[in-house]
Amino acid sequence: MTITFIGHGYVGLVSAAAFADLGNTVWVIGHTKEKIENLKKGILPIFEPGLEEIVKRNIKPKRLIFTLDYTKAIPSSSVVFIAVGTPPKTNGEADLSIVFKVAEKIGRNLGKYTVVATKSTVPVGTNKKIKKIIAEAMPKNADFDIASIPEFLREGQAISDTLHPDRIVIGTDSQKALDILLELHKPINSNNVLTNIETAEMIKYAANSFLATKISFANAIAHLCELTDADGLKVLEGIGFDKRIGSSFLKPGAGFGGSCFPKDLKALIAIAKKQGYDYELLKTVEKINCMATVNIVTKARRLLGGSIERKTIGVLGLSFKPDTDDMRDAPSITVIKKLQESKAIIKGYDPIAINNAKKILKNVEFCNDSYSVAKDSDILIIMTEWNEFRQLDLQKIKNLMKKPILLDGRNIYDPQTASRIGFTYIGVGR
């Protein structure tokens, strides 16, 4: 089947590469000439484990074609996926301007019958607006149906999530469109959830908001355990064995970030507000997440005797999670900026995200490795649970530091081991 993806971010590029690897001819439309030219050479704008290999493997046989030109890709495709960004506005609502611009361009270039499927995360009712925009822009002899196929990709595991998903949600009111989409997804073994369009639109927001709720619940329990001398990690382990609850996302830490949870949480609160419902639960989830990040700063200040002015603070991990270079809403940004407000000196390192971090964080000494960060630091803060950090020589780290203080924002080290080496150690919920 010949298909098109509009957008080459995490969702568009990973999905396009996966479908090309399954034997389809896949067009990828972008809007930046430099990025498209780089993609043609196999140079990717994002980091995702294993993605570069799949992209390069499919460029040569022309199963994966990168272009700026809608006129070639759209008319030849049976399915066109919209996979562009929907960043939050200042009021929390999703900014749909790019989605609607793309919809108009799709409409102008439609020819034969085409399924237009939205992978971008959009509020309920958006696909109906997309349908109207396309219908007004398309030639008289064109024909199409719309569908909503939300993505559930985890950065760092996006390829596996595309090829081995927990479920594939397909929302459409057209049997013809459904048959084509089921045929396209046939090589992917998964549970198919078939719904109307509005339900599919809502599922993505509901899923991410629930996962965010689990993380904030874990952080709230961890904070309470710190106040009562209970072991937060054991408490969460104990409830996680309950099959009704499960252990996934019950890991306390420095708060969640990234391209989905903060954005989708705000968007669902905004969607509810438009319907006259004050979603207090999700507002609290958001508040607890902010507190979890700020608590790292509070702990650092306490460990350094109350003042952090002119203290050298080393930060290991800058991306919002491991195995990605994504800095969007990374908790490290909030922590570093708040430390800098108190005139702390910041040193930082991340295995992959350094270049993206440099665009966001100013007046930070970016180092080439963890040991350089540790050298002469008064405290070391772990903000991202990269496996590389689990393998560090903690004795060497201690010897390099001005003061052996370790603030483990992701609970990757054993407290007893760290203390035995000579660290003043504190984690989250411990």
Phi, psi and omega in degrees: 000144175261126182225166180228139170245129175258113186116135181231039171277203181303312185290307184297312185289316179296314181296316180299315180297320181294315180292327175295320180294339177274001174107001179277159169268120189236120172270141174236116182261128174241183179233003180243116185302317182299316180294320180294318178297321177295318180297323177300332179267001181084016177265116189267146178277353181226162173254127175210123183308126176085349186289318182302319180297316181293319180299310182297324181295333185256352177288313185301312178281007177061034169276339180236114188237123181258136185205163170257354193262112177289331189292336178269318188284311189296310183297335183271355188260141174277329179227134175241121180260131171268118183223052180255168185287149174230069184294159181284143169281175180297335179269006178094342179292152178287135176276111186258011186300318180292320179302314183289325176297317179296318180301319179296318179294322177299312182303316183295338186250008179291145175231265179292177179301131183222141171266123176256111186246131181266119172262338176302146178282115186227149179294160178302131180102348183294318183295331175294323177292321177300317180300317181294318180297314180296315182300323180285334185264341190280157174296159185296330184270002182277161180212143181201164168227160180247160178207157174242119179232082183297150178261154179226048185273136173260124178300136185096338179224026189293324181293314178298319180293332178284317185272338181225061185284157174294324180200156172243118180263123177235115178248118178201154177258008183245124178294323179298315178296318181299316180299318180294318182291323177293322177295317179298321184270002184304321180291348181262116183279113183199170171280126178265125176252109185257123187219179167281173188294317183298321180294317179298319179299320183284329185303316182298313179297318181296318181297310182293323179291325177292318178296320176298322178297319179298319180295315180294324175300315179299319180291324177293317177296318180300317180296317179297321179294323177299326181282341186245006182065019173274158179268104184300323181293323178289324177299312181290326175296319181296320180278336181292336178287345175291119184298336178287341183253306181079155186269345183298136177066013173261048181244112179288155180184211185270012179102159179266157177213209176097186187275350188245299190303306181299317182294313185288328177297312179298320183294319181291325174299318180292320178299315180297318181300319179297333179268006178084016181248123178272104186276075184299324181301311182289330174298320179291322176303314180296318180296315180297322179296319177297319180296322180299322179287315180296328179300332177297318178295317179299317180294319179300316180298317180295318180294335180262017173085014175106335180235136178244007180299127180066009175278142179269120184243121178267134180240119178257116181098120182240327178295159185290341177203165180288164177065029174207156174257015185283125179255005184296121180054030178295132178304332180301328181297311179298314182299311183296316181295322178290323176296321179292329177299331177265017174066033173280154176264126187248131170242141183216155178209142172214138183299331186233324194270010184305310184298318177291325179295323181297333179286340187251317186262128180250158178057036175246137174275103181276128185252163183270349179200172184292324184291327176293325176294318183293329186302120177065017177277146177277337179203149178241126181247127176267118183249341180223135187272056174296140178300330179304324182286333179292338185262007183293150173279097185295330177295318177295318178301313181301316183294333181279335187280152175290318175227133183277073179243126184237115176255105188265091183287355180233009176054044182269346182251155175279122184302320181295318179297315180298318180293322180296325178289335178122008179279146158276113189243139170214137179245213179239118180084002183259000000 
